[in-house]
Amino acid sequence: KEPPRALIQYIIRHMLKGEPVCRLQGRAELPELAKDGDLVIGGVFTFQTEYDGRVPNFQSLPDPPNCKNMNFREFQFAQTLIFAIEEINRNPAILPNHTLGYNIYNACGYDNILKSGLALASGQEKFIDEGNCTKTDMAQAVIGHSASTPTMGLARIIGRFRIPVISHFATCACLSNRKEFPSFFRTIPSDFYQSRALAQLVKHFGWSWVGAISSDNDYGNRGIATFMLAAQEEGVCIEYSEAFEQTGPRHALLRIVEIIKQSSSKVIMAFMTHREIKVLASELYRHNITGLQWIGSDAWITDPSLTDIEGHSTLVGAIGFTVTRAHIPGLGNHLRDIHPSHFPNSMFLRNFWEIVFNCSLNVTTAPKRKPCNGSENLRGIQNTFTDVSKLTFTNNVYKSVYAVAHALHNLLTCEEKNNFSLLTSVNFTTGEGEKVFFDSNGDSPARYELVNLQSATSGTMEVATVGFYGASLTEDHQFTMNNVSIVWGGRSETVPVSVCSESCPPGTRKAVQKGKPVCCYDCVPCSGGEISNTTDSAECMKCPVQYWSNGRGDRCVIKEIEFLSYTELMGVILVLFCLIGVCLTVVIATIFFQFRDTPIVRANNSELSFLLLFSLTLCFLCSLTFIGRPSEWSCMLRHTAFGITFVLCISCVLGKTIVVLMAFRATLPASNVMKWFGPPQQRLSVLAFTLIQVLICVLWLTVSPPFPYKNMKTYQEKIILECDVGSAIGFWAVLGYIGLLALLCFVLAFLARKLPDNFNEAKFITFSMLIFCAVWITFIPAYVSSPGKFTVAVEIFAILASSYGMLFCIFLPKCFIILLRPEENTKKHVMGKTNDIRY
């Protein structure tokens, strides 16, 4: 694209005047620490984390901010950069015949950080002489910044000059966007991996209900958003999600404190910098809110400045991930050899020295302090700056410098003239055996240590490594714990519990509460026939068809098999009544046999009476076939035996009824009816009626006989063993035929009810048939509606009731006369007024 005409005219005008075209606009931004070299590496750090600024009026250049609150760790980062450069300059294998220099800026505040970046990109010479361009003032690469948001600004601005920005601490996943940040690299893993690792950590300890608080910036907002997405995938619910700024209004902070106070979750994911966590922890301490389990991001979990606040004790027990620790040989000696005379232009180093030794290098500026005597040194000082026992992010600075050096070395030994493209192909191993390389997005491999803040006192803190995480490993081996004991939040001796709802035990399932997250649920017992044999089951499983759930609902057991048994109370009672009926029948038969020659026994065909007693005995006994476990033979026997014996019984009663009618007719003059229905005809009629029922039963058993059947429909929780009738037509044909004979017997007996009292047996037969019909009419609805073994009990009851009815109604009155009124057991009394009755 062609340059604007005004710009061309400006250049020509100054060239004609002999003036330099390129001149510095505004004040020069001088580095805090600097050293010349053939190739310069820039560094942007924040040695002082807070500042007093003014609101710009946009009418004049704003004054430089008044920076305060020293950050010794940031100063250690800068000195590590210097140490690495000096180490490389001594190494003939890297950049031979070339030396590295550095320009390190101490920038507090976002504006100063961007100004420092521009200074590194364009240099700080007042004029640029077009005639002498043998040496550039531009940095070959920039190391920094520690925070994600300033690093994004640096990468956007310096990236336009195709100068690589390599961060040791900026973890925002947004910086992996190659379209927006093509020249950005980092030696610390992206928050994409940290957020997912934190989500797995939360799941590992069973915390399904957590709060989330973040810094209200790119690092916090994007990091917590990734964490929440990963946590949701792991089945973790977020009770609340809040963000605030360190410099934000106090009421916003108090609102978050109140949310924490009212919340039910005891675990808080704090994705923020050390500045925000210190503000929040102090406020919680003032409100006496304790017992929380903190999960920290790498930006603050190991920050030594946490011990400076009054509420540092509230953070004890916090766990979180940080980059792996390393050892840098010689760095400790380098840090302890630092002296203000090495950097006479550094105001920060002078202030640092005066604070550490509580003396003054210039008595006029600090008259209240004693003057420094010159013998002070850092060899006996133990603080955050000199501590090299737990190098994490410091090691990232060291690796960043070496990555730039290797890229420059490759640049000078090949035809490729793009230094940030060469950074993509950098692959080397440090002296400690750690491999350093970048992927296509400029990210380093994700390796973390899980650390636990075990104690914190004023000025000191103890952090223990309790686990590891490697994103490049298989999913089963990514997260591992070691055997180091963990100090939990609130000094708890056990893992804190943070759930919206308690775990659902086996036998129940989770039912999500309406309008609440999935982690808030009620434990609903499994329905009958369903089980859950695991904790927190989402669904209950159905048992197989022949199984049912046990009382706890956590196991399928074989269904209870039910049938009318001889051993249960109801079966015993029915058997008892059966045997009593048999015994009574035998007793009556014995009495009749003993008094067989008496008129009352001989009257109305004694053969039918004995046959009737025999059939009643069979009726009582056939009811026993209905009790016990159904089998193929018992099912066929019970119904056919019942049908045939009852027809035999009613046929006898029907024969006796006909005999009564015929006998009454025989008393009439010139009546010869009895010869047509004598004993042979009576026996033949009984046989004929019974054979019809036998024929029906044979057809039934041939076409579709009864068979044992497992009824699983009446009761879901048990299996009813019963006899299926097979052919319903056959079953109801048997019952219908019995009913037909009973109805015919009842009608004939009813017609004979007005015969002479002394002779008449029809009244008793009528009453017995009335009982019989009533029993079997009520049997039908009872049989159909009774469930399970009660169906069989109803059928047995009907058999017994009708049998007892006939036994008592027909034979009990005769036994009464035989045993208690023998004077009435005479021919004269039985004959009454009818003299021509034949026996």
DRENKOL-207093 format. One line per 10 residues: number of its first residue (from 1); their letters; for each residue x, y, z of C-alpha. Coordinates in steps of 0.2 Angstrom, whole numbers, padded with zeros to 4 digits, m for minus. Example, Ala and Ser with C-alpha at 12.3 -4.5 7.8 and 13.67 -1.06 7.14 Angstrom:
2
1) AS) 0062 m0022 0039; 0068 m0005 0036
//
This chain:
839
1) KEPPRALIQY) 0000 0000 0000; 0007 0017 m0005; 0012 0029 0010; 0001 0045 0012; 0007 0060 0002; 0009 0070 0018; 0021 0058 0024; 0031 0058 0008; 0032 0077 0009; 0037 0077 0027
11) IIRHMLKGEP) 0052 0065 0023; 0057 0075 0008; 0057 0092 0017; 0068 0086 0032; 0080 0077 0020; 0082 0094 0010; 0086 0103 0027; 0098 0090 0032; 0089 0085 0047; 0086 0067 0053
21) VCRLQGRAEL) 0069 0060 0048; 0066 0049 0063; 0066 0057 0080; 0060 0052 0097; 0043 0058 0102; 0040 0062 0120; 0052 0057 0135; 0064 0043 0133; 0060 0027 0143; 0076 0022 0151
31) PELAKDGDLV) 0078 0004 0157; 0081 m0001 0175; 0095 m0013 0171; 0105 m0012 0155; 0120 m0019 0146; 0126 m0017 0129; 0129 m0032 0117; 0129 m0037 0099; 0111 m0043 0101; 0099 m0036 0114
41) IGGVFTFQTE) 0086 m0046 0124; 0073 m0035 0132; 0064 m0039 0148; 0048 m0031 0156; 0045 m0034 0174; 0035 m0026 0188; 0047 m0024 0203; 0033 m0014 0212; 0016 m0021 0211; 0006 m0005 0216
51) YDGRVPNFQS) 0006 0013 0212; m0002 0030 0214; m0008 0037 0198; m0018 0052 0192; m0032 0053 0181; m0025 0060 0164; m0033 0077 0158; m0027 0074 0140; m0020 0092 0139; m0002 0087 0145
61) LPDPPNCKNM) 0008 0072 0147; 0004 0063 0163; 0017 0062 0176; 0026 0045 0179; 0017 0035 0192; 0023 0033 0210; 0027 0015 0212; 0027 0006 0229; 0027 m0011 0237; 0042 m0021 0231
71) NFREFQFAQT) 0040 m0038 0223; 0056 m0047 0227; 0051 m0062 0216; 0049 m0050 0200; 0067 m0044 0204; 0073 m0062 0205; 0066 m0064 0188; 0075 m0050 0181; 0092 m0056 0189; 0089 m0073 0182
81) LIFAIEEINR) 0088 m0066 0164; 0104 m0057 0167; 0112 m0073 0175; 0106 m0083 0159; 0113 m0070 0147; 0130 m0070 0156; 0131 m0089 0156; 0127 m0089 0137; 0140 m0076 0134; 0153 m0088 0142
91) NPAILPNHTL) 0147 m0103 0132; 0157 m0104 0116; 0144 m0116 0109; 0131 m0104 0108; 0132 m0088 0098; 0151 m0088 0095; 0159 m0071 0091; 0143 m0063 0097; 0138 m0056 0114; 0121 m0054 0121
101) GYNIYNACGY) 0115 m0038 0130; 0099 m0034 0139; 0088 m0019 0143; 0076 m0023 0157; 0062 m0012 0162; 0053 m0010 0179; 0036 m0005 0173; 0021 m0003 0186; 0005 0000 0178; m0002 m0005 0162
111) DNILKSGLAL) 0003 0011 0153; 0021 0009 0158; 0021 m0009 0153; 0016 m0004 0135; 0028 0010 0135; 0042 m0001 0140; 0037 m0013 0126; 0037 0001 0113; 0054 0007 0119; 0061 m0010 0117
121) ASGQEKFIDE) 0054 m0011 0099; 0060 0006 0093; 0075 0011 0104; 0077 0026 0114; 0089 0036 0104; 0083 0054 0102; 0088 0054 0083; 0091 0040 0071; 0105 0044 0059; 0101 0036 0042
131) GNCTKTDMAQ) 0119 0037 0037; 0125 0025 0051; 0114 0010 0054; 0127 m0003 0058; 0119 m0006 0075; 0101 m0007 0080; 0094 m0002 0096; 0079 m0014 0094; 0078 m0029 0105; 0078 m0046 0097
141) AVIGHSASTP) 0065 m0053 0109; 0056 m0048 0124; 0055 m0058 0140; 0039 m0054 0150; 0027 m0050 0156; 0021 m0060 0172; 0003 m0055 0170; m0008 m0061 0155; m0017 m0044 0152; m0002 m0034 0150
151) TMGLARIIGR) 0007 m0048 0140; m0008 m0047 0128; m0005 m0028 0125; 0014 m0031 0123; 0011 m0046 0111; m0001 m0035 0100; 0010 m0020 0099; 0027 m0028 0097; 0021 m0042 0086; 0018 m0029 0073
161) FRIPVISHFA) 0037 m0027 0073; 0039 m0046 0071; 0048 m0046 0088; 0045 m0062 0098; 0037 m0060 0116; 0041 m0074 0127; 0032 m0075 0144; 0037 m0085 0159; 0021 m0082 0168; 0006 m0077 0157
171) TCACLSNRKE) m0005 m0092 0156; m0021 m0085 0148; m0027 m0098 0135; m0032 m0083 0124; m0013 m0081 0120; m0013 m0097 0110; m0023 m0089 0096; m0010 m0088 0082; m0020 m0076 0072; m0021 m0063 0085
181) FPSFFRTIPS) m0003 m0066 0093; 0008 m0073 0079; 0024 m0069 0088; 0020 m0075 0106; 0028 m0089 0115; 0029 m0095 0133; 0038 m0107 0144; 0023 m0109 0155; 0008 m0121 0151; m0008 m0113 0145
191) DFYQSRALAQ) m0022 m0111 0157; m0032 m0122 0146; m0022 m0137 0153; m0022 m0129 0171; m0040 m0127 0171; m0044 m0145 0166; m0031 m0151 0178; m0040 m0141 0192; m0057 m0148 0187; m0049 m0166 0188
201) LVKHFGWSWV) m0042 m0161 0205; m0060 m0156 0211; m0067 m0172 0205; m0053 m0183 0213; m0058 m0176 0230; m0076 m0178 0228; m0080 m0160 0228; m0096 m0158 0217; m0102 m0141 0224; m0089 m0127 0223
211) GAISSDNDYG) m0089 m0108 0222; m0079 m0099 0209; m0070 m0082 0210; m0058 m0074 0198; m0049 m0058 0194; m0060 m0047 0183; m0047 m0047 0169; m0042 m0058 0154; m0032 m0070 0165; m0046 m0073 0178
221) NRGIATFMLA) m0061 m0072 0167; m0055 m0084 0153; m0047 m0096 0166; m0062 m0098 0176; m0073 m0100 0161; m0062 m0114 0155; m0062 m0122 0172; m0081 m0121 0174; m0083 m0129 0157; m0071 m0143 0161
231) AQEEGVCIEY) m0079 m0145 0179; m0096 m0147 0171; m0089 m0161 0160; m0082 m0169 0176; m0099 m0168 0184; m0095 m0154 0196; m0107 m0140 0199; m0103 m0121 0202; m0114 m0113 0216; m0109 m0096 0211
241) SEAFEQTGPR) m0096 m0087 0200; m0090 m0070 0204; m0076 m0058 0198; m0068 m0042 0205; m0053 m0031 0203; m0041 m0026 0216; m0043 m0008 0213; m0062 m0010 0211; m0075 m0002 0223; m0076 m0009 0240
251) HALLRIVEII) m0095 m0013 0239; m0091 m0026 0225; m0079 m0035 0237; m0091 m0035 0251; m0104 m0042 0240; m0093 m0057 0236; m0089 m0059 0255; m0107 m0060 0259; m0110 m0073 0245; m0096 m0084 0252
261) KQSSSKVIMA) m0104 m0082 0269; m0121 m0087 0264; m0116 m0101 0252; m0117 m0119 0256; m0101 m0124 0247; m0085 m0126 0257; m0073 m0126 0242; m0068 m0111 0232; m0059 m0111 0216; m0049 m0094 0216
271) FMTHREIKVL) m0043 m0091 0198; m0034 m0074 0202; m0017 m0066 0205; m0009 m0064 0221; m0015 m0046 0222; m0034 m0051 0222; m0032 m0066 0234; m0023 m0055 0247; m0037 m0042 0246; m0051 m0056 0247
281) ASELYRHNIT) m0042 m0066 0261; m0039 m0050 0272; m0058 m0046 0270; m0063 m0063 0275; m0052 m0063 0290; m0060 m0047 0296; m0077 m0055 0294; m0071 m0070 0304; m0075 m0082 0289; m0064 m0097 0291
291) GLQWIGSDAW) m0065 m0116 0287; m0064 m0114 0268; m0055 m0125 0257; m0046 m0115 0244; m0040 m0121 0226; m0028 m0109 0219; m0022 m0105 0202; m0003 m0105 0199; m0003 m0086 0199; m0004 m0085 0218
301) ITDPSLTDIE) m0003 m0103 0226; 0016 m0101 0229; 0017 m0082 0230; 0028 m0078 0245; 0020 m0061 0247; 0004 m0070 0254; 0013 m0070 0271; 0012 m0051 0271; m0007 m0049 0274; m0015 m0051 0291
311) GHSTLVGAIG) m0027 m0065 0285; m0013 m0076 0278; m0019 m0090 0290; m0036 m0092 0281; m0026 m0098 0266; m0017 m0112 0275; m0023 m0129 0267; m0025 m0121 0250; m0020 m0133 0235; m0017 m0130 0217
321) FTVTRAHIPG) m0005 m0133 0203; 0011 m0124 0199; 0024 m0127 0186; 0037 m0140 0190; 0052 m0135 0201; 0070 m0135 0195; 0088 m0131 0200; 0098 m0118 0192; 0117 m0121 0196; 0126 m0105 0201
331) LGNHLRDIHP) 0110 m0094 0202; 0110 m0093 0221; 0128 m0086 0221; 0124 m0074 0207; 0109 m0067 0217; 0119 m0065 0233; 0133 m0056 0224; 0121 m0042 0218; 0127 m0025 0224; 0121 m0007 0220
341) SHFPNSMFLR) 0138 m0003 0212; 0134 m0016 0198; 0120 m0005 0192; 0123 0013 0198; 0109 0020 0188; 0096 0008 0195; 0085 0017 0208; 0076 0001 0212; 0091 m0008 0217; 0096 0006 0229
351) NFWEIVFNCS) 0079 0006 0237; 0080 m0013 0238; 0096 m0012 0246; 0090 0001 0259; 0075 m0009 0263; 0084 m0026 0265; 0098 m0019 0276; 0088 m0004 0284; 0101 0008 0280; 0103 0023 0268
361) LNVTTAPKRK) 0114 0025 0253; 0111 0043 0253; 0108 0051 0270; 0101 0067 0263; 0086 0057 0256; 0083 0046 0271; 0090 0055 0286; 0080 0043 0298; 0090 0028 0293; 0108 0024 0297
371) PCNGSENLRG) 0120 0026 0283; 0126 0010 0274; 0144 0006 0279; 0148 m0003 0262; 0151 m0020 0270; 0133 m0026 0267; 0130 m0041 0256; 0116 m0053 0253; 0126 m0069 0257; 0118 m0070 0274
381) IQNTFTDVSK) 0101 m0064 0269; 0087 m0076 0267; 0072 m0069 0259; 0061 m0071 0243; 0074 m0064 0232; 0089 m0075 0238; 0078 m0091 0240; 0082 m0103 0226; 0076 m0119 0234; 0059 m0119 0225
391) LTFTNNVYKS) 0062 m0112 0208; 0047 m0113 0197; 0043 m0098 0187; 0061 m0092 0189; 0066 m0107 0179; 0054 m0102 0165; 0063 m0085 0164; 0080 m0095 0162; 0072 m0107 0149; 0065 m0092 0139
401) VYAVAHALHN) 0082 m0083 0138; 0090 m0100 0132; 0076 m0102 0119; 0080 m0085 0112; 0098 m0088 0112; 0096 m0105 0102; 0084 m0096 0090; 0097 m0082 0087; 0111 m0095 0085; 0101 m0104 0072
411) LLTCEEKNNF) 0097 m0088 0064; 0115 m0083 0062; 0120 m0100 0055; 0106 m0102 0042; 0098 m0093 0028; 0081 m0090 0038; 0080 m0072 0043; 0064 m0073 0054; 0069 m0075 0072; 0051 m0079 0079
421) SLLTSVNFTT) 0049 m0093 0065; 0065 m0101 0072; 0058 m0101 0089; 0045 m0113 0084; 0058 m0125 0079; 0069 m0123 0095; 0071 m0140 0104; 0085 m0141 0117; 0088 m0149 0134; 0094 m0139 0149
431) GEGEKVFFDS) 0108 m0144 0160; 0096 m0152 0172; 0089 m0163 0158; 0072 m0154 0155; 0067 m0153 0136; 0062 m0136 0130; 0051 m0134 0114; 0036 m0125 0108; 0021 m0132 0099; 0012 m0123 0084
441) NGDSPARYEL) 0003 m0111 0096; 0019 m0106 0105; 0015 m0116 0120; 0026 m0127 0131; 0021 m0144 0137; 0010 m0145 0152; 0018 m0152 0167; 0012 m0147 0184; 0016 m0150 0202; 0001 m0151 0214
451) VNLQSATSGT) 0006 m0141 0230; m0002 m0139 0247; 0001 m0123 0257; 0004 m0132 0274; 0009 m0117 0285; 0010 m0098 0284; 0018 m0086 0296; 0023 m0068 0295; 0037 m0069 0282; 0038 m0087 0279
461) MEVATVGFYG) 0027 m0101 0271; 0029 m0119 0269; 0023 m0127 0253; 0023 m0146 0250; 0022 m0156 0233; 0008 m0168 0235; 0005 m0174 0217; 0009 m0172 0199; 0000 m0169 0182; 0006 m0171 0165
471) ASLTEDHQFT) m0006 m0167 0150; 0004 m0177 0138; 0001 m0193 0147; m0013 m0205 0145; m0029 m0200 0154; m0027 m0214 0167; m0010 m0208 0172; m0011 m0189 0170; m0015 m0185 0188; m0006 m0194 0202
481) MNNVSIVWGG) m0004 m0192 0221; 0011 m0196 0231; 0011 m0201 0249; 0014 m0184 0257; 0000 m0179 0270; m0011 m0164 0265; m0016 m0150 0277; m0034 m0146 0273; m0043 m0129 0274; m0048 m0125 0292
491) RSETVPVSVC) m0035 m0137 0299; m0046 m0151 0295; m0039 m0168 0298; m0049 m0176 0284; m0054 m0171 0266; m0067 m0158 0267; m0084 m0162 0261; m0092 m0150 0248; m0108 m0156 0240; m0125 m0149 0237
501) SESCPPGTRK) m0133 m0166 0242; m0126 m0180 0251; m0122 m0196 0241; m0137 m0207 0237; m0134 m0224 0244; m0137 m0240 0234; m0155 m0244 0233; m0159 m0226 0228; m0157 m0215 0213; m0154 m0196 0211
511) AVQKGKPVCC) m0168 m0185 0206; m0163 m0168 0202; m0172 m0154 0212; m0182 m0143 0201; m0173 m0127 0196; m0157 m0132 0203; m0140 m0139 0196; m0139 m0157 0193; m0128 m0159 0209; m0143 m0154 0219
521) YDCVPCSGGE) m0154 m0169 0220; m0165 m0180 0231; m0162 m0198 0234; m0177 m0207 0228; m0179 m0226 0233; m0179 m0237 0218; m0196 m0244 0213; m0201 m0262 0216; m0192 m0273 0204; m0178 m0260 0202
531) ISNTTDSAEC) m0161 m0259 0210; m0146 m0248 0211; m0130 m0256 0217; m0118 m0241 0216; m0118 m0225 0226; m0125 m0209 0217; m0134 m0220 0204; m0143 m0209 0191; m0155 m0223 0186; m0162 m0239 0194
541) MKCPVQYWSN) m0160 m0255 0184; m0174 m0267 0181; m0172 m0285 0188; m0174 m0300 0177; m0191 m0306 0175; m0189 m0320 0188; m0180 m0309 0200; m0186 m0295 0212; m0177 m0281 0222; m0173 m0285 0240
551) GRGDRCVIKE) m0179 m0274 0254; m0164 m0262 0252; m0166 m0261 0234; m0148 m0264 0230; m0148 m0282 0224; m0160 m0293 0214; m0165 m0309 0222; m0176 m0323 0216; m0194 m0320 0217; m0203 m0328 0232
561) IEFLSYTELM) m0213 m0343 0225; m0230 m0344 0232; m0243 m0358 0232; m0255 m0366 0245; m0244 m0376 0256; m0247 m0390 0268; m0235 m0381 0281; m0244 m0364 0281; m0258 m0360 0293; m0271 m0359 0280
571) GVILVLFCLI) m0266 m0375 0272; m0266 m0384 0289; m0284 m0377 0293; m0291 m0383 0276; m0282 m0400 0278; m0290 m0401 0295; m0307 m0398 0289; m0305 m0410 0275; m0300 m0424 0287; m0314 m0419 0299
581) GVCLTVVIAT) m0326 m0421 0285; m0319 m0438 0280; m0320 m0444 0298; m0338 m0438 0300; m0342 m0447 0284; m0334 m0463 0289; m0343 m0462 0306; m0360 m0459 0298; m0356 m0473 0286; m0352 m0484 0301
591) IFFQFRDTPI) m0368 m0479 0310; m0378 m0483 0294; m0370 m0500 0292; m0373 m0504 0310; m0391 m0500 0308; m0393 m0505 0290; m0408 m0516 0294; m0418 m0502 0302; m0432 m0494 0293; m0425 m0477 0292
601) VRANNSELSF) m0409 m0484 0283; m0418 m0495 0272; m0430 m0482 0266; m0426 m0472 0250; m0413 m0485 0244; m0399 m0489 0256; m0387 m0492 0242; m0388 m0474 0236; m0385 m0468 0254; m0369 m0478 0255
611) LLLFSLTLCF) m0364 m0473 0238; m0368 m0455 0242; m0357 m0457 0258; m0343 m0464 0248; m0344 m0450 0235; m0344 m0437 0249; m0328 m0445 0256; m0320 m0443 0239; m0326 m0425 0238; m0317 m0422 0255
621) LCSLTFIGRP) m0302 m0431 0250; m0301 m0423 0232; m0299 m0406 0240; m0282 m0412 0247; m0276 m0412 0229; m0277 m0393 0228; m0265 m0391 0242; m0246 m0392 0238; m0234 m0387 0224; m0243 m0389 0208
631) SEWSCMLRHT) m0236 m0402 0196; m0242 m0408 0179; m0251 m0423 0187; m0258 m0414 0201; m0266 m0401 0190; m0274 m0414 0179; m0280 m0424 0195; m0287 m0410 0205; m0299 m0404 0193; m0305 m0420 0185
641) AFGITFVLCI) m0306 m0429 0202; m0316 m0414 0209; m0328 m0414 0194; m0331 m0433 0194; m0333 m0435 0212; m0345 m0421 0214; m0356 m0427 0199; m0356 m0444 0207; m0362 m0436 0223; m0375 m0426 0215
651) SCVLGKTIVV) m0381 m0441 0205; m0384 m0450 0221; m0394 m0436 0228; m0403 m0434 0212; m0407 m0453 0212; m0413 m0451 0230; m0424 m0437 0225; m0432 m0446 0211; m0435 m0461 0222; m0444 m0450 0234
661) LMAFRATLPA) m0455 m0444 0220; m0458 m0461 0213; m0461 m0468 0230; m0475 m0456 0233; m0482 m0459 0216; m0482 m0478 0220; m0494 m0475 0235; m0507 m0470 0223; m0520 m0483 0218; m0516 m0494 0203
671) SNVMKWFGPP) m0498 m0485 0202; m0485 m0496 0195; m0471 m0483 0193; m0458 m0490 0205; m0455 m0505 0194; m0448 m0492 0181; m0436 m0484 0194; m0431 m0498 0205; m0413 m0501 0211; m0406 m0507 0194
681) QQRLSVLAFT) m0412 m0491 0186; m0406 m0480 0200; m0389 m0488 0199; m0389 m0485 0180; m0394 m0467 0181; m0380 m0463 0193; m0368 m0472 0181; m0375 m0463 0166; m0374 m0446 0174; m0356 m0449 0180
691) LIQVLICVLW) m0350 m0456 0163; m0356 m0440 0155; m0344 m0430 0167; m0330 m0443 0164; m0332 m0440 0145; m0331 m0421 0147; m0315 m0424 0157; m0307 m0435 0145; m0311 m0423 0131; m0304 m0409 0142
701) LTVSPPFPYK) m0288 m0418 0146; m0286 m0423 0128; m0288 m0406 0120; m0280 m0394 0132; m0277 m0401 0149; m0273 m0391 0165; m0254 m0388 0168; m0243 m0379 0181; m0241 m0361 0177; m0230 m0347 0185
711) NMKTYQEKII) m0241 m0332 0187; m0230 m0316 0187; m0244 m0304 0183; m0254 m0304 0199; m0240 m0299 0210; m0224 m0291 0203; m0214 m0296 0218; m0217 m0315 0219; m0221 m0329 0207; m0238 m0338 0210
721) LECDVGSAIG) m0237 m0357 0206; m0255 m0362 0200; m0263 m0373 0189; m0269 m0366 0173; m0285 m0374 0167; m0279 m0375 0150; m0295 m0376 0140; m0307 m0363 0148; m0322 m0372 0139; m0317 m0388 0147
731) FWAVLGYIGL) m0316 m0381 0164; m0333 m0372 0164; m0341 m0387 0155; m0336 m0397 0170; m0343 m0384 0182; m0358 m0381 0172; m0363 m0399 0171; m0361 m0400 0190; m0372 m0385 0191; m0385 m0392 0179
741) LALLCFVLAF) m0387 m0408 0190; m0388 m0398 0206; m0401 m0387 0199; m0411 m0402 0192; m0410 m0410 0209; m0415 m0394 0218; m0430 m0392 0207; m0436 m0410 0210; m0433 m0409 0228; m0443 m0393 0229
751) LARKLPDNFN) m0457 m0401 0220; m0457 m0415 0233; m0456 m0403 0248; m0475 m0406 0252; m0475 m0425 0254; m0479 m0432 0271; m0467 m0426 0285; m0464 m0443 0292; m0458 m0450 0276; m0452 m0434 0267
761) EAKFITFSML) m0433 m0433 0264; m0435 m0420 0250; m0435 m0405 0262; m0417 m0410 0268; m0412 m0413 0250; m0419 m0396 0245; m0410 m0387 0259; m0394 m0396 0255; m0395 m0391 0236; m0400 m0374 0241
771) IFCAVWITFI) m0383 m0373 0251; m0374 m0381 0237; m0380 m0369 0224; m0378 m0354 0235; m0360 m0359 0238; m0355 m0362 0220; m0364 m0346 0214; m0354 m0336 0226; m0339 m0346 0221; m0338 m0339 0203
781) PAYVSSPGKF) m0335 m0320 0207; m0324 m0325 0222; m0314 m0337 0211; m0311 m0324 0198; m0307 m0310 0210; m0296 m0319 0222; m0277 m0317 0219; m0264 m0331 0220; m0266 m0345 0232; m0282 m0338 0238
791) TVAVEIFAIL) m0290 m0344 0222; m0286 m0361 0227; m0292 m0358 0245; m0308 m0352 0238; m0310 m0367 0227; m0306 m0379 0242; m0318 m0369 0253; m0332 m0371 0240; m0329 m0390 0239; m0329 m0392 0258
801) ASSYGMLFCI) m0344 m0381 0261; m0355 m0390 0249; m0349 m0407 0255; m0353 m0402 0273; m0370 m0395 0268; m0375 m0411 0259; m0368 m0422 0273; m0376 m0413 0287; m0393 m0409 0279; m0396 m0427 0272
811) FLPKCFIILL) m0388 m0438 0285; m0388 m0429 0301; m0407 m0429 0304; m0407 m0448 0301; m0392 m0451 0313; m0401 m0440 0326; m0416 m0452 0325; m0406 m0468 0325; m0395 m0463 0340; m0406 m0452 0350
821) RPEENTKKHV) m0424 m0457 0346; m0424 m0475 0342; m0443 m0476 0345; m0446 m0466 0329; m0435 m0478 0319; m0450 m0490 0316; m0459 m0495 0300; m0475 m0488 0306; m0468 m0471 0310; m0458 m0470 0294
831) MGKTNDIRY) m0474 m0476 0284; m0485 m0464 0292; m0502 m0464 0283; m0495 m0472 0268; m0496 m0491 0270; m0491 m0497 0253; m0473 m0490 0252; m0460 m0503 0246; m0443 m0501 0253
//
